[in-house]
Amino acid sequence: MPTIHTSKVGPETQILGDRRPIALYVWEVPVRLAHWLVVLSLLVLTLTGFYMHGPMLVVHSEGSWMMGTVRFLHECAGFLLIAVLILRLYWFVIGGNQWATWRSFFPLRKRQWDGAVTMLSYYCFRRREPDLVIGHNFLAAMTYLVIFTLLSAACLTGLVLFSGVVQSPILAFLVGWIPRYVDIQYIRETHFIIMFLLMAFLIHHVYSAVLVSIEEKNGLMESIFSGWKFVPRRLLDEENAQLRKILSASASRREGKRSVKK
């Protein structure tokens, strides 16, 4: 369950108080680590995937096994991606702060839907300023849910293809039955198409992150390295007040269920 965030601020902010935005520790180490490991694994998977689809480099030597080496790197990067998704899922459900858990991604409140519409208007040049939030803006949060789904589908289809090669009893039990219902060529094509969707997202993700960082001037780009952002104190107070209402309502529902059972 998320907790109310008591702002972890830098020494300069403590001295200047409300005369400037507070320095707030938003992205914890597991979130930043997962982000960059996903980037690394996707780069390796994309490059090796392109090579496996159409080898552009041929090594003429008796001892060389270029395709085998590239395939091994592809599989290692795939298992790294699976491990990172498991880590992020844990932080998504249990471990993260209020900007990293599931409540900040699923559009459960009217404020989130309004924020998504605001950001869509901004990207469509219908307004000049983006929606000011501490964590992910709400349109980005919903987009990340789609991206996590695509990443999971890429891992699943990759495991199915890998299972057909290694003949592992464990993989056969987990995913080996899927080709009985879906032709292996459709699985391979799905795996391939997902790569292009993720590449398209990467281009837009970098563009929008740089754009919003310039517009908001709150250290958005730097925060994925350091974890710190600069936000108005009132914005933190508003988000904490909203979270208190949610947690209070959730506690009241649980207490009501206990009373009914008694």
Backbone as JSON, one array per atom type, in Angstrom:
{
  "sequence": "MPTIHTSKVGPETQILGDRRPIALYVWEVPVRLAHWLVVLSLLVLTLTGFYMHGPMLVVHSEGSWMMGTVRFLHECAGFLLIAVLILRLYWFVIGGNQWATWRSFFPLRKRQWDGAVTMLSYYCFRRREPDLVIGHNFLAAMTYLVIFTLLSAACLTGLVLFSGVVQSPILAFLVGWIPRYVDIQYIRETHFIIMFLLMAFLIHHVYSAVLVSIEEKNGLMESIFSGWKFVPRRLLDEENAQLRKILSASASRREGKRSVKK",
  "N": [[0.85, -1.2, 0.0], [0.6, 2.24, -0.84], [2.33, 4.99, 0.72], [1.89, 8.16, 2.42], [3.74, 10.73, 1.02], [6.35, 12.27, 2.52], [8.08, 14.97, 1.82], [11.3, 14.49, 0.63], [13.84, 16.56, 0.72], [16.35, 18.7, -0.75], [19.33, 20.35, 0.66], [19.57, 23.06, -0.19], [16.97, 23.76, -0.78], [15.81, 23.55, 1.73], [16.84, 25.77, 2.99], [15.92, 27.97, 1.46], [13.2, 27.62, 1.47], [9.81, 28.3, 0.67], [10.36, 29.94, -1.43], [11.19, 28.93, -3.82], [10.59, 26.1, -6.01], [10.3, 22.89, -4.41], [12.89, 20.43, -4.01], [12.36, 17.22, -4.89], [12.45, 13.78, -4.16], [11.62, 11.54, -6.42], [11.76, 9.3, -8.29], [12.63, 6.19, -7.38], [15.48, 3.99, -6.74], [15.03, 1.25, -7.79], [13.12, 1.81, -9.83], [14.5, 3.51, -11.61], [16.65, 1.84, -12.23], [15.32, -0.31, -13.44], [14.27, 1.02, -15.68], [16.59, 1.74, -17.23], [17.75, -0.75, -17.64], [15.79, -1.97, -19.16], [15.98, -0.36, -21.45], [18.62, -1.03, -22.26], [18.39, -3.84, -22.71], [16.44, -3.87, -24.74], [17.77, -2.54, -26.82], [19.85, -4.35, -27.37], [18.31, -6.61, -28.03], [16.94, -5.66, -30.29], [19.0, -5.08, -32.18], [20.29, -7.6, -32.4], [18.08, -9.09, -33.14], [17.42, -8.01, -35.65], [19.68, -8.87, -37.02], [19.42, -11.67, -36.89], [17.15, -11.99, -38.39], [17.9, -11.09, -40.91], [20.93, -11.62, -41.81], [23.55, -9.33, -41.89], [26.22, -9.37, -41.8], [28.8, -11.49, -42.53], [30.98, -13.91, -41.42], [33.86, -15.41, -42.48], [35.28, -18.12, -41.52], [36.68, -21.06, -40.1], [36.41, -21.51, -37.38], [34.48, -19.74, -36.53], [31.24, -18.74, -35.4], [29.0, -16.97, -36.01], [26.18, -16.5, -36.15], [25.3, -18.15, -34.08], [26.51, -16.9, -31.86], [25.27, -14.37, -31.92], [22.62, -15.13, -31.57], [22.77, -16.21, -29.0], [23.37, -13.89, -27.49], [20.99, -12.54, -27.95], [19.15, -14.18, -26.62], [20.11, -13.99, -23.97], [19.67, -11.26, -23.47], [16.92, -11.28, -23.67], [16.13, -12.84, -21.43], [17.12, -11.16, -19.47], [15.38, -8.99, -19.8], [12.96, -10.19, -19.03], [13.52, -10.64, -16.29], [13.78, -7.99, -15.41], [11.18, -7.02, -15.87], [9.77, -8.53, -14.01], [10.88, -7.5, -11.64], [9.97, -4.83, -11.89], [7.24, -5.27, -11.83], [6.89, -6.15, -9.2], [7.59, -3.78, -7.85], [5.6, -2.23, -8.85], [3.28, -3.27, -7.74], [3.74, -3.69, -4.96], [6.15, -2.55, -3.77], [6.76, 0.18, -4.46], [6.83, 3.86, -4.3], [4.25, 6.46, -4.13], [4.2, 7.32, -6.76], [5.01, 5.3, -8.34], [3.51, 3.02, -8.09], [0.6, 0.94, -8.86], [-1.67, 2.56, -8.63], [-1.09, 5.03, -9.73], [-1.04, 4.57, -12.41], [-3.36, 3.31, -13.5], [-6.35, 4.67, -14.75], [-8.26, 5.7, -12.5], [-9.55, 7.8, -11.35], [-11.37, 10.88, -11.86], [-9.7, 13.07, -12.15], [-7.43, 11.94, -13.29], [-8.32, 11.16, -15.84], [-9.02, 13.69, -16.85], [-6.49, 14.85, -16.83], [-5.19, 13.27, -18.75], [-6.62, 13.98, -21.06], [-5.91, 16.65, -21.15], [-3.12, 16.48, -21.68], [-3.2, 15.22, -24.15], [-4.38, 17.22, -25.66], [-2.33, 19.05, -25.5], [-0.24, 17.76, -26.92], [-1.44, 17.77, -29.38], [-1.28, 20.37, -30.1], [-3.22, 22.05, -29.06], [-3.16, 23.41, -26.73], [-0.93, 25.43, -24.75], [0.67, 24.75, -22.54], [1.89, 21.84, -20.82], [0.23, 19.38, -18.72], [0.74, 19.81, -15.32], [2.33, 17.65, -13.23], [3.6, 15.47, -10.61], [4.67, 12.82, -10.84], [4.45, 10.48, -13.5], [2.79, 11.99, -16.26], [-0.75, 11.67, -16.9], [-1.58, 10.69, -19.36], [0.79, 9.59, -20.32], [1.15, 7.63, -18.36], [-0.96, 5.81, -18.87], [-0.18, 5.06, -21.4], [2.19, 3.72, -20.82], [1.2, 1.43, -19.62], [0.23, 0.08, -21.86], [2.68, -0.29, -23.15], [4.06, -1.94, -21.32], [2.44, -4.16, -21.58], [2.98, -4.85, -24.25], [5.72, -5.45, -24.01], [5.57, -7.66, -22.31], [4.18, -9.4, -24.0], [6.1, -9.68, -25.99], [8.09, -11.02, -24.56], [6.7, -13.37, -23.92], [6.09, -14.51, -26.48], [8.69, -14.79, -27.36], [9.67, -16.7, -25.53], [8.13, -18.88, -26.28], [9.13, -19.4, -28.87], [11.77, -19.95, -28.16], [11.4, -22.19, -26.6], [10.78, -24.12, -28.49], [13.24, -24.68, -29.51], [15.09, -25.44, -27.47], [13.82, -27.5, -26.16], [12.97, -27.74, -23.45], [11.67, -29.21, -20.5], [10.41, -27.64, -18.55], [9.83, -25.19, -19.85], [8.25, -26.28, -21.83], [6.05, -27.07, -20.36], [5.15, -24.59, -19.42], [4.82, -22.83, -21.68], [4.85, -24.38, -23.94], [2.54, -25.49, -24.96], [1.2, -23.55, -26.36], [1.73, -23.29, -29.22], [0.04, -25.28, -30.19], [-2.4, -24.14, -30.48], [-2.01, -21.69, -31.7], [-0.52, -20.93, -34.71], [2.96, -21.39, -35.26], [4.26, -19.64, -36.98], [2.66, -17.35, -36.91], [3.13, -16.6, -34.3], [5.88, -16.03, -34.44], [5.79, -13.89, -36.24], [4.28, -12.03, -34.8], [6.05, -11.54, -32.69], [8.05, -10.25, -34.13], [6.73, -7.98, -35.16], [6.1, -6.58, -32.83], [8.58, -5.59, -32.11], [8.94, -3.44, -33.92], [6.86, -1.77, -33.14], [7.71, -1.08, -30.57], [10.06, 0.26, -31.23], [9.0, 2.49, -32.54], [7.65, 3.66, -30.4], [9.86, 4.3, -28.8], [11.08, 6.41, -30.22], [9.11, 8.44, -30.08], [8.93, 8.62, -27.29], [11.43, 9.62, -26.4], [11.41, 12.09, -27.72], [9.07, 13.35, -26.61], [9.73, 13.38, -23.89], [11.97, 15.06, -23.77], [10.8, 17.4, -24.77], [8.71, 18.0, -22.88], [10.27, 18.25, -20.6], [11.74, 20.56, -21.19], [9.64, 22.4, -21.33], [8.42, 22.27, -18.76], [10.57, 22.69, -17.03], [11.56, 21.34, -14.77], [13.45, 19.46, -14.22], [12.94, 17.02, -15.43], [14.16, 15.24, -17.37], [16.65, 14.89, -16.16], [15.87, 13.59, -13.87], [15.55, 10.85, -14.29], [18.02, 9.9, -14.08], [18.99, 10.82, -11.59], [16.82, 10.72, -9.85], [15.61, 12.89, -8.66], [13.26, 15.6, -8.77], [11.98, 18.93, -9.42], [9.43, 20.51, -7.88], [6.38, 22.4, -7.29], [5.49, 23.2, -3.94], [2.75, 23.2, -3.3], [1.71, 21.42, -5.15], [2.64, 18.92, -4.31], [1.35, 18.84, -1.83], [-1.34, 18.78, -2.68], [-1.44, 16.3, -4.08], [-0.82, 14.55, -1.99], [-3.03, 14.99, -0.35], [-5.09, 13.97, -1.96], [-4.29, 11.3, -2.04], [-4.56, 10.62, 0.64], [-7.36, 10.68, 0.88], [-8.05, 8.53, -0.79], [-6.8, 6.34, 0.5], [-8.09, 6.47, 2.94], [-10.76, 5.98, 2.2], [-10.43, 3.38, 1.21], [-9.64, 2.04, 3.53], [-11.97, 2.35, 5.02], [-13.77, 0.82, 3.53], [-12.66, -1.74, 3.87], [-12.97, -2.01, 6.62], [-15.74, -1.97, 6.77], [-16.37, -4.39, 5.47], [-15.26, -6.21, 7.28], [-16.94, -5.76, 9.46], [-19.39, -6.68, 8.47], [-18.85, -9.39, 8.13], [-18.52, -10.15, 10.79]],
  "CA": [[0.0, 0.0, 0.0], [1.42, 3.44, -0.88], [2.32, 5.83, 1.91], [1.93, 9.59, 2.15], [5.13, 11.09, 0.79], [6.87, 13.45, 3.21], [9.07, 15.35, 0.81], [12.73, 14.41, 0.89], [14.29, 17.76, 0.01], [17.77, 19.0, -0.7], [19.69, 21.39, 1.62], [19.31, 24.4, -0.71], [15.53, 23.99, -0.64], [15.51, 23.74, 3.15], [17.22, 27.13, 3.35], [15.12, 28.95, 0.74], [11.8, 27.4, 1.78], [8.81, 28.37, -0.38], [10.7, 30.91, -2.47], [11.4, 28.21, -5.07], [10.03, 24.74, -5.9], [11.08, 21.97, -3.58], [13.57, 19.31, -4.66], [11.63, 16.05, -4.4], [12.96, 12.48, -4.62], [10.44, 10.9, -7.01], [12.03, 7.99, -8.88], [13.53, 5.41, -6.54], [16.51, 3.24, -7.47], [14.5, 0.16, -8.63], [12.44, 2.35, -11.01], [15.52, 3.97, -12.55], [17.41, 0.67, -12.67], [14.48, -1.04, -14.39], [14.18, 1.82, -16.89], [17.8, 1.65, -18.04], [17.95, -2.14, -18.05], [14.87, -2.2, -20.28], [16.59, 0.28, -22.61], [19.76, -1.85, -22.68], [17.94, -5.12, -23.25], [15.75, -3.64, -26.01], [18.78, -2.23, -27.84], [20.51, -5.61, -27.75], [17.32, -7.46, -28.69], [16.63, -5.12, -31.61], [20.15, -5.27, -33.07], [20.47, -9.04, -32.66], [16.89, -9.56, -33.86], [17.6, -7.64, -37.06], [20.71, -9.74, -37.63], [18.88, -13.01, -37.03], [16.16, -11.96, -39.47], [18.62, -10.93, -42.19], [22.36, -11.4, -41.48], [24.22, -8.34, -42.74], [27.66, -9.56, -41.64], [29.16, -12.91, -42.64], [32.38, -14.15, -41.06], [34.38, -16.61, -43.16], [36.32, -18.75, -40.71], [36.26, -22.39, -39.65], [36.05, -21.5, -35.96], [33.48, -18.72, -36.2], [29.82, -19.13, -35.38], [28.43, -15.65, -35.81], [24.75, -16.59, -35.87], [25.14, -18.73, -32.75], [26.86, -15.88, -30.88], [24.21, -13.35, -31.92], [21.42, -15.74, -30.98], [23.02, -16.32, -27.55], [23.19, -12.55, -26.94], [19.55, -12.25, -28.02], [18.48, -14.93, -25.56], [20.52, -13.4, -22.69], [18.96, -9.99, -23.34], [15.52, -11.62, -23.43], [15.96, -13.24, -20.03], [17.31, -9.94, -18.67], [14.13, -8.24, -19.88], [11.98, -10.88, -18.19], [13.87, -10.37, -14.9], [13.47, -6.59, -15.14], [9.72, -6.88, -15.8], [9.36, -9.09, -12.72], [11.25, -6.48, -10.65], [9.07, -3.67, -12.01], [5.91, -5.71, -11.39], [6.92, -6.12, -7.73], [7.56, -2.38, -7.44], [4.31, -1.74, -9.32], [2.21, -3.77, -6.88], [4.02, -3.73, -3.53], [7.28, -1.85, -3.18], [7.06, 1.53, -4.88], [6.15, 5.01, -3.68], [2.94, 6.75, -4.72], [4.32, 7.62, -8.19], [5.49, 4.1, -9.04], [2.59, 1.9, -7.9], [-0.48, 0.78, -9.85], [-2.67, 3.62, -8.52], [-0.72, 6.17, -10.57], [-1.09, 4.17, -13.82], [-4.72, 3.04, -13.94], [-7.19, 5.88, -14.65], [-9.34, 5.39, -11.57], [-10.19, 9.04, -10.87], [-11.69, 11.87, -12.89], [-8.51, 13.91, -12.32], [-6.52, 11.27, -14.21], [-8.89, 11.27, -17.19], [-8.87, 15.09, -17.25], [-5.08, 15.07, -17.12], [-4.87, 12.61, -20.02], [-7.19, 14.83, -22.12], [-5.08, 17.86, -21.2], [-1.86, 16.17, -22.36], [-3.51, 14.96, -25.55], [-4.57, 18.54, -26.26], [-1.0, 19.67, -25.6], [0.49, 17.13, -28.02], [-2.12, 18.13, -30.63], [-1.12, 21.83, -30.27], [-4.46, 22.71, -28.68], [-2.85, 24.22, -25.56], [0.49, 25.8, -24.74], [1.41, 24.17, -21.43], [1.51, 20.48, -20.43], [-0.37, 19.21, -17.4], [1.81, 19.75, -14.33], [2.18, 16.58, -12.25], [4.87, 15.11, -10.01], [5.15, 11.6, -11.48], [4.09, 10.43, -14.91], [1.49, 12.57, -16.61], [-1.71, 10.58, -16.93], [-1.56, 10.09, -20.69], [1.99, 8.75, -20.36], [0.94, 6.47, -17.49], [-1.79, 4.84, -19.59], [0.65, 4.55, -22.5], [3.14, 2.75, -20.26], [0.49, 0.17, -19.43], [0.26, -0.57, -23.17], [4.06, -0.7, -23.43], [4.34, -3.1, -20.49], [1.73, -5.28, -22.2], [3.76, -5.25, -25.43], [6.95, -6.09, -23.54], [5.2, -8.99, -21.81], [3.86, -10.22, -25.17], [7.38, -9.99, -26.64], [8.74, -12.07, -23.75], [5.93, -14.62, -24.05], [6.32, -15.08, -27.81], [10.09, -15.2, -27.39], [9.8, -17.96, -24.79], [7.53, -19.94, -27.11], [10.11, -19.72, -29.91], [12.94, -20.55, -27.51], [11.01, -23.52, -26.15], [10.85, -25.03, -29.62], [14.64, -24.96, -29.82], [15.82, -26.12, -26.38], [13.06, -28.67, -25.7], [13.02, -27.78, -21.99], [10.4, -29.67, -19.92], [9.77, -26.54, -17.82], [9.24, -24.29, -20.85], [7.18, -27.01, -22.5], [4.89, -27.02, -19.48], [4.66, -23.22, -19.29], [4.42, -22.19, -22.94], [4.95, -25.3, -25.07], [1.21, -25.84, -25.48], [0.63, -22.44, -27.14], [1.71, -23.56, -30.67], [-1.05, -26.17, -30.57], [-3.58, -23.32, -30.74], [-1.6, -20.58, -32.56], [0.55, -21.36, -35.58], [4.25, -20.86, -34.85], [4.6, -18.52, -37.84], [1.97, -16.19, -36.38], [3.86, -16.23, -33.08], [7.12, -15.39, -34.87], [5.46, -12.59, -36.84], [3.89, -11.15, -33.7], [7.3, -11.18, -32.02], [8.75, -9.33, -35.02], [5.97, -6.72, -35.26], [6.22, -5.88, -31.54], [9.84, -4.86, -32.13], [8.76, -2.18, -34.62], [6.01, -0.93, -32.29], [8.55, -0.56, -29.49], [10.96, 1.24, -31.83], [8.21, 3.71, -32.77], [7.44, 4.26, -29.08], [11.13, 4.87, -28.33], [11.28, 7.71, -30.87], [8.18, 9.4, -29.47], [9.23, 8.74, -25.87], [12.57, 10.54, -26.25], [10.95, 13.42, -28.16], [8.13, 13.95, -25.66], [10.41, 13.6, -22.61], [12.79, 16.27, -23.93], [9.88, 18.53, -24.94], [8.04, 18.32, -21.62], [11.3, 18.7, -19.68], [12.03, 21.96, -21.53], [8.47, 23.21, -21.01], [8.15, 22.32, -17.33], [11.77, 23.17, -16.34], [11.52, 20.75, -13.43], [14.44, 18.39, -14.1], [12.33, 15.74, -15.82], [15.16, 14.37, -18.0], [17.69, 14.57, -15.18], [15.34, 12.78, -12.78], [15.68, 9.43, -14.57], [19.38, 9.57, -13.64], [19.21, 11.13, -10.17], [15.62, 10.46, -9.05], [15.08, 14.14, -8.11], [12.57, 16.58, -9.59], [11.67, 20.18, -8.73], [7.98, 20.67, -8.0], [5.8, 23.33, -6.32], [5.03, 22.58, -2.68], [1.3, 23.02, -3.34], [1.4, 20.23, -5.94], [2.85, 17.79, -3.42], [0.27, 18.85, -0.83], [-2.56, 18.35, -3.35], [-1.38, 14.86, -4.35], [-0.91, 13.86, -0.71], [-4.42, 15.08, 0.11], [-5.85, 13.01, -2.76], [-3.92, 9.96, -1.61], [-5.18, 10.39, 1.95], [-8.76, 10.35, 0.66], [-8.13, 7.18, -1.36], [-6.45, 5.37, 1.53], [-9.15, 6.51, 3.95], [-11.92, 5.27, 1.64], [-10.09, 1.96, 1.14], [-9.68, 1.52, 4.9], [-13.37, 2.3, 5.43], [-14.39, -0.34, 2.87], [-12.18, -2.96, 4.53], [-13.59, -2.08, 7.94], [-17.13, -2.34, 6.56], [-16.43, -5.81, 5.15], [-15.02, -6.95, 8.53], [-18.14, -5.66, 10.28], [-20.42, -7.54, 7.89], [-18.48, -10.79, 8.41], [-18.77, -10.41, 12.21]],
  "C": [[0.88, 1.24, 0.0], [1.29, 4.25, 0.39], [2.33, 7.28, 1.5], [3.38, 10.02, 2.08], [5.47, 12.37, 1.53], [8.12, 13.86, 2.48], [10.5, 15.26, 1.33], [13.36, 15.53, 0.07], [15.78, 17.95, 0.18], [18.06, 20.15, 0.24], [19.4, 22.8, 1.14], [17.83, 24.75, -0.57], [15.16, 24.25, 0.81], [15.82, 25.17, 3.58], [16.27, 28.15, 2.75], [13.62, 28.79, 0.97], [10.9, 27.52, 0.58], [9.16, 29.36, -1.49], [11.04, 30.24, -3.8], [10.8, 26.81, -4.91], [10.92, 23.84, -5.06], [11.74, 20.91, -4.45], [13.02, 18.02, -4.06], [12.2, 14.77, -5.01], [11.78, 11.64, -5.09], [10.73, 9.48, -7.46], [13.08, 7.25, -8.05], [14.46, 4.54, -7.39], [15.94, 2.1, -8.31], [13.8, 0.66, -9.9], [13.47, 2.78, -12.05], [16.34, 2.81, -13.09], [16.61, -0.12, -13.71], [14.39, -0.3, -15.72], [15.4, 1.6, -17.79], [18.13, 0.22, -18.45], [17.0, -2.53, -19.18], [15.44, -1.58, -21.56], [17.73, -0.58, -23.15], [19.31, -3.15, -23.34], [17.24, -4.94, -24.59], [16.73, -3.29, -27.14], [19.46, -3.5, -28.33], [19.54, -6.51, -28.51], [17.02, -6.98, -30.11], [17.77, -5.38, -32.6], [20.35, -6.74, -33.42], [19.28, -9.61, -33.42], [16.96, -9.23, -35.34], [18.6, -8.57, -37.74], [20.16, -11.15, -37.86], [17.87, -13.08, -38.17], [16.84, -11.87, -40.85], [20.08, -10.62, -41.92], [23.01, -10.42, -42.45], [25.74, -8.45, -42.64], [27.93, -11.06, -41.64], [30.65, -13.06, -42.37], [32.82, -15.46, -41.69], [35.56, -17.16, -42.35], [35.8, -20.09, -40.21], [35.79, -22.37, -38.2], [34.97, -20.51, -35.59], [32.07, -19.3, -36.25], [29.03, -17.88, -35.07], [26.96, -15.72, -35.42], [24.51, -17.15, -34.48], [25.45, -17.72, -31.66], [25.78, -14.82, -30.77], [22.95, -13.9, -31.27], [21.57, -15.86, -29.46], [22.83, -14.96, -26.88], [21.71, -12.16, -26.91], [18.81, -12.94, -26.87], [18.84, -14.37, -24.18], [19.77, -12.09, -22.44], [17.47, -10.23, -23.07], [15.26, -12.01, -21.99], [16.21, -12.06, -19.08], [16.03, -9.12, -18.66], [13.05, -8.87, -19.02], [12.24, -10.59, -16.71], [13.52, -8.94, -14.51], [11.96, -6.37, -15.02], [9.18, -7.45, -14.49], [9.67, -8.1, -11.6], [10.27, -5.31, -10.69], [7.66, -4.03, -11.58], [5.83, -5.7, -9.87], [6.81, -4.68, -7.24], [6.24, -1.73, -7.81], [3.2, -2.09, -8.33], [2.48, -3.51, -5.4], [5.01, -2.65, -3.08], [7.39, -0.36, -3.42], [6.37, 2.62, -4.09], [4.89, 5.34, -4.47], [2.99, 7.08, -6.21], [4.76, 6.42, -9.01], [4.53, 2.93, -8.94], [1.42, 1.98, -8.89], [-1.5, 1.91, -9.79], [-2.37, 4.8, -9.44], [-0.8, 5.84, -12.06], [-2.52, 3.94, -14.32], [-5.59, 4.28, -13.74], [-8.43, 5.62, -13.8], [-10.11, 6.62, -11.12], [-10.41, 10.0, -12.03], [-10.48, 12.76, -13.17], [-7.54, 13.27, -13.31], [-7.02, 11.36, -15.65], [-8.75, 12.71, -17.71], [-7.42, 15.4, -17.61], [-4.65, 14.45, -18.44], [-5.4, 13.44, -21.19], [-6.36, 16.1, -22.28], [-3.78, 17.61, -21.95], [-2.09, 15.87, -23.83], [-3.72, 16.27, -26.3], [-3.23, 19.25, -26.45], [-0.23, 19.09, -26.79], [-0.14, 17.46, -29.38], [-2.11, 19.63, -30.88], [-2.42, 22.58, -30.0], [-4.3, 23.54, -27.41], [-1.35, 24.4, -25.48], [1.3, 25.08, -23.66], [0.96, 22.74, -21.17], [0.88, 20.47, -19.04], [0.74, 19.02, -16.38], [1.49, 18.69, -13.28], [3.56, 16.24, -11.7], [5.46, 13.88, -10.71], [4.89, 11.63, -12.97], [2.82, 11.23, -15.15], [0.55, 11.42, -16.97], [-1.82, 9.93, -18.3], [-0.36, 9.16, -20.83], [1.79, 7.49, -19.52], [0.1, 5.4, -18.18], [-1.02, 4.24, -20.77], [1.62, 3.5, -22.0], [2.47, 1.41, -19.97], [0.46, -0.62, -20.74], [1.66, -1.1, -23.47], [4.44, -1.92, -22.59], [3.65, -4.35, -21.03], [2.48, -5.79, -23.42], [5.06, -5.95, -25.02], [6.67, -7.5, -23.03], [4.88, -9.93, -22.97], [5.13, -10.6, -25.92], [8.11, -11.1, -25.89], [8.03, -13.41, -23.91], [6.19, -15.28, -25.4], [7.78, -15.54, -27.95], [10.33, -16.51, -26.67], [9.22, -19.13, -25.57], [8.52, -20.37, -28.19], [11.34, -20.41, -29.33], [12.63, -21.97, -27.06], [11.09, -24.54, -27.27], [12.26, -25.44, -29.98], [15.29, -25.82, -28.75], [15.11, -27.37, -25.87], [13.14, -28.84, -24.19], [11.67, -28.24, -21.44], [9.65, -28.54, -19.2], [9.09, -25.58, -18.8], [8.1, -24.98, -21.6], [5.9, -26.98, -21.69], [4.27, -25.62, -19.45], [4.1, -22.65, -20.59], [4.39, -23.14, -24.14], [3.62, -25.67, -25.7], [0.63, -24.75, -26.4], [0.64, -22.72, -28.64], [0.64, -24.55, -31.13], [-2.29, -25.37, -30.99], [-3.27, -22.14, -31.67], [-0.41, -21.05, -33.39], [1.86, -20.66, -35.23], [4.67, -19.68, -35.71], [3.9, -17.24, -37.41], [2.66, -15.69, -35.11], [5.15, -15.5, -33.45], [6.85, -14.0, -35.46], [5.04, -11.58, -35.78], [5.12, -10.64, -32.96], [8.05, -10.11, -32.82], [8.06, -7.97, -35.07], [6.09, -5.91, -33.97], [7.51, -5.06, -31.51], [9.66, -3.5, -32.8], [7.86, -1.23, -33.83], [6.82, -0.3, -31.17], [9.56, 0.46, -30.01], [10.24, 2.56, -32.07], [7.96, 4.43, -31.44], [8.7, 4.93, -28.58], [11.36, 6.26, -28.93], [10.38, 8.77, -30.24], [8.51, 9.65, -28.01], [10.37, 9.74, -25.64], [12.15, 11.96, -26.62], [10.07, 14.08, -27.1], [8.79, 14.23, -24.31], [11.26, 14.87, -22.67], [11.89, 17.5, -24.01], [9.27, 18.96, -23.62], [9.06, 18.81, -20.58], [11.66, 20.16, -19.92], [10.87, 22.86, -21.11], [8.28, 23.38, -19.5], [9.32, 22.87, -16.53], [11.83, 22.64, -14.9], [12.51, 19.59, -13.27], [13.92, 17.04, -14.51], [13.37, 14.79, -16.41], [16.23, 13.95, -17.01], [17.2, 13.59, -14.12], [15.48, 11.27, -13.02], [17.1, 8.95, -14.28], [19.52, 9.72, -12.13], [18.04, 10.74, -9.28], [14.93, 11.72, -8.57], [14.39, 14.98, -9.17], [12.29, 17.83, -8.75], [10.19, 20.48, -8.96], [7.49, 21.71, -6.99], [5.3, 22.59, -5.09], [3.54, 22.29, -2.72], [0.92, 21.76, -4.1], [1.58, 18.97, -5.11], [1.74, 17.7, -2.39], [-1.05, 18.37, -1.44], [-2.57, 16.84, -3.59], [-1.46, 14.05, -3.06], [-2.34, 13.88, -0.16], [-5.3, 14.1, -0.65], [-5.57, 11.59, -2.32], [-4.52, 9.63, -0.26], [-6.65, 10.0, 1.8], [-8.92, 8.92, 0.15], [-7.86, 6.13, -0.28], [-7.52, 5.32, 2.62], [-10.39, 5.76, 3.47], [-11.66, 3.78, 1.57], [-10.15, 1.32, 2.52], [-11.12, 1.39, 5.39], [-14.09, 1.1, 4.8], [-13.95, -1.64, 3.53], [-12.83, -3.13, 5.9], [-15.06, -2.48, 7.82], [-17.28, -3.82, 6.25], [-16.21, -6.66, 6.4], [-16.26, -6.92, 9.41], [-19.25, -6.58, 9.79], [-20.13, -8.99, 8.22], [-18.76, -11.12, 9.88], [-20.26, -10.51, 12.48]]
}
